[in-house]
Amino acid sequence: MSMFEVLRTFGTKALLKFAGAVGLFLLLHLIRIVPVLIAKVIEVCMRRLDAFIVAQASRAPTGPVNQFFHPTHVPREEAVNVHA
């Protein structure tokens, strides 16, 4: 059905209601784009942060884990963390 047939069959009021409903539908979809884009940006940031956290947690320690005792894999030296 064309707009002119709807106008002839149902009248001006029905055509205006239909046009208003279509306009509201399009407006709501345009408004919806902003939160969807914000959600995508937040998702990308969270993925990068998660990858960074996993990389930091998975990396082997570079120094001694126990800071109170001298490491055993280092040759004998003066104990630097011992207080007399």
N, C-alpha and C positions, 0 to 999 in steps of 0.2 A: 504494500500500500504506500502510495506517495503521500507527502504532506497535504497536498490539495484534496486528495480523497478522504484523508482523516478529517480535514477541516469541514468538508461537505457532509460527511457521515456523522461525526460526533460533535462538531462545533468548535468554536474558538477556545472555550474553556478547557476541553480535553487536550487540544493541541498545545496549549500553554503549560498544562500540567506535565505532559510528556516531555516537552522541551526543557522545563525546569528540572525534571527528574534526571534527564540525560546530562544537563549542565552540572547538577549536584554530584552525579556519579563521576564525571570528569574532574571536578574540583577536588573531591575526596581522594582520587588517585594521584593528583598532583601534590596534594598535601602529604600523602603517604610516602612520597619519594624521599623527603628529608629524613624522617626517622630511619628509613631503610639504609640510606647512605651513612648515617651516623653509626648504625649498628655494624655495617661492613667495616668502617674505619676502626671501631672498637675491637672487632674480631681480629683484624690484621695486627693491631697493636698487642692484643693478648697472645696471639700465636708467636709473635717475635719475642715477647717477654718470656713465654713458656720455653721456647727454644734456648734462650739465653740462660734461664735458670737450670735447665737440664744439662746444658754444656758445663756450667759452673759446678753443678753437683756431681757430674760424672768424671770430671778431671781428677787425676791422681794428685795427691798432695806434693808440693814441690819441696817442702822442708820437713823437719821432724814434726810428727803429730803430737807427741808428748813433750811439752816445753820444759818440764821439770827435771828430766834426766838427760844425760848426754847420749846422743845417738850411737848405736853400736856399729854402724857401718863406716864411721869416720875414724881415722887413726887416733890414737891417744893424744889428747891435747890438754891444755889447761881447761878445767871446768868453768864455764862462764856463768852458769845459772845457779851455782852453789853459793849460799850465804853462810858465813861462819859466825 
